[in-house]
Amino acid sequence: MLMALIALILQQFGIESTPEDHLRYQQEFNNRGHHIGVDFNTTRGEGDKRFTPGLSYEYLVDREHHGYSFEIQGQMLGDVLQVDDKDWFVGAGAAYYPIRHVKLFGVAGSQWWDGEAAFAGRAGVGYRFMFFNVGIMPNAYYQGTTDGIHTWSIGARLQY
């Protein structure tokens, strides 16, 4: 809805892209391979809800109708402005795109807090929309850790 509002405002100023432009943006995005992402998620589970901003790098290998990728991800779990009560997650994973914009992914890494650490695994799904040359991917994932904490998250990733 936000993308539609921005596109409408741009149209009012005479900035409008053609269907050919959209195909070109899509092709350039897929051919580039290297993508930097900013994550905005909300994590829920074990009685709490936390905002989880993050950064990611993804290398996408695009094929005619599908693709696969490898990614590195880092996230801070907790209130951005608070000094205490934060968890950190750093991991790497792989994804498969069975259909060009649908992403099935798995990430394994480490989550730590207050001197404690646990192995964490994530599995999820996302769908990428293109907005000019930027990919916007709503996603959802489940995470389990070796210390028995199970959470799920829903959010979005902005990719360039």
SULTA-V422904 format. One record per residue. N is the residue number from 1. RES is the residue in three letters. PHI is phi in whole degrees, -180 to 180 (NA if undefined). PSI is psi in radians with two decimals (* if undefined). NEAR is the number of other ideal C-beta (glycine too) atoms within 10 Angstrom. Layout:
n:res:phi:psi:near
N:RES:PHI:PSI:NEAR
N:RES:PHI:PSI:NEAR
This chain:
n:res:phi:psi:near
1:MET:NA:-0.70:5
2:LEU:-64:-0.70:8
3:MET:-63:-0.70:13
4:ALA:-65:-0.69:9
5:LEU:-65:-0.78:9
6:ILE:-64:-0.74:12
7:ALA:-63:-0.68:15
8:LEU:-64:-0.75:9
9:ILE:-64:-0.75:10
10:LEU:-63:-0.65:13
11:GLN:-62:-0.65:11
12:GLN:-64:-0.47:9
13:PHE:-94:0.12:7
14:GLY:84:0.18:6
15:ILE:-99:1.83:10
16:GLU:-140:2.38:10
17:SER:-103:2.58:13
18:THR:-88:2.91:8
19:PRO:-58:-0.58:7
20:GLU:-66:-0.67:8
21:ASP:-62:-0.74:12
22:HIS:-62:-0.71:13
23:LEU:-65:-0.68:11
24:ARG:-66:-0.77:13
25:TYR:-59:-0.78:17
26:GLN:-61:-0.81:17
27:GLN:-65:-0.72:11
28:GLU:-63:-0.73:10
29:PHE:-61:-0.84:20
30:ASN:-67:-0.67:18
31:ASN:-72:-0.47:9
32:ARG:-63:-0.67:13
33:GLY:79:-0.92:13
34:HIS:-87:2.22:9
35:HIS:-136:2.31:20
36:ILE:-100:2.39:11
37:GLY:-128:2.65:18
38:VAL:-121:2.17:13
39:ASP:-101:2.47:20
40:PHE:-133:1.78:12
41:ASN:-128:2.80:21
42:THR:-118:2.15:12
43:THR:-103:2.34:22
44:ARG:-130:2.58:13
45:GLY:148:2.75:15
46:GLU:52:0.59:9
47:GLY:84:0.07:5
48:ASP:-132:2.87:11
49:LYS:-133:2.23:9
50:ARG:-136:2.57:18
51:PHE:-81:2.34:14
52:THR:-129:1.53:19
53:PRO:-77:2.69:15
54:GLY:-161:3.00:19
55:LEU:-125:2.60:13
56:SER:-148:2.74:19
57:TYR:-127:2.29:15
58:GLU:-131:2.35:22
59:TYR:-107:2.00:13
60:LEU:-102:2.20:22
61:VAL:-105:1.87:12
62:ASP:-96:2.34:18
63:ARG:-113:-3.12:10
64:GLU:-59:-0.80:6
65:HIS:-123:-0.08:9
66:HIS:-150:-3.07:13
67:GLY:-172:3.13:19
68:TYR:-148:2.81:16
69:SER:-149:2.86:18
70:PHE:-125:2.44:13
71:GLU:-141:2.72:19
72:ILE:-122:2.41:15
73:GLN:-140:2.46:21
74:GLY:-136:2.36:15
75:GLN:-139:2.62:21
76:MET:-109:2.13:16
77:LEU:-102:1.99:22
78:GLY:138:3.06:19
79:ASP:-64:2.22:12
80:VAL:-62:-0.66:9
81:LEU:-86:-0.21:5
82:GLN:-82:2.50:8
83:VAL:-81:-0.71:6
84:ASP:-98:3.11:7
85:ASP:60:0.90:12
86:LYS:-123:2.50:15
87:ASP:-109:2.69:21
88:TRP:-126:2.50:16
89:PHE:-131:2.30:22
90:VAL:-134:2.25:15
91:GLY:-158:3.05:21
92:ALA:-138:2.68:12
93:GLY:-164:-3.02:20
94:ALA:-134:2.75:13
95:ALA:-140:2.70:19
96:TYR:-125:2.35:13
97:TYR:-108:1.60:22
98:PRO:-66:-0.55:11
99:ILE:-124:2.55:11
100:ARG:-45:-0.71:15
101:HIS:-103:-0.15:14
102:VAL:-91:2.20:13
103:LYS:-116:2.19:24
104:LEU:-110:2.15:15
105:PHE:-136:2.75:20
106:GLY:-138:2.37:14
107:VAL:-133:2.38:22
108:ALA:-123:2.48:13
109:GLY:-172:-2.74:19
110:SER:-122:2.41:14
111:GLN:-121:2.29:23
112:TRP:-138:2.73:14
113:TRP:-162:2.46:14
114:ASP:41:0.79:9
115:GLY:80:-0.06:5
116:GLU:-101:2.71:9
117:ALA:-146:2.69:14
118:ALA:-149:2.64:15
119:PHE:-76:2.39:13
120:ALA:-129:2.47:22
121:GLY:-126:2.45:15
122:ARG:-126:2.53:22
123:ALA:-140:2.36:14
124:GLY:-163:-3.03:19
125:VAL:-141:2.58:14
126:GLY:-148:2.87:20
127:TYR:-137:2.16:13
128:ARG:-95:2.24:20
129:PHE:-105:2.51:12
130:MET:-99:2.34:17
131:PHE:-129:1.75:15
132:PHE:56:-2.06:15
133:ASN:-105:0.30:13
134:VAL:-117:2.34:14
135:GLY:-94:2.34:23
136:ILE:-119:2.06:15
137:MET:-121:1.72:18
138:PRO:-64:2.46:13
139:ASN:-149:2.85:18
140:ALA:-143:2.48:13
141:TYR:-148:2.79:19
142:TYR:-110:2.45:14
143:GLN:-130:2.37:22
144:GLY:-127:2.52:17
145:THR:-120:2.84:18
146:THR:-69:-0.29:12
147:ASP:-93:0.24:11
148:GLY:88:0.23:8
149:ILE:-93:2.22:14
150:HIS:-118:2.22:10
151:THR:-137:2.88:22
152:TRP:-135:2.74:16
153:SER:-141:2.57:21
154:ILE:-136:2.42:13
155:GLY:-179:-2.64:19
156:ALA:-148:2.73:15
157:ARG:-126:2.29:22
158:LEU:-98:2.21:14
159:GLN:-124:2.41:19
160:TYR:-126:*:12
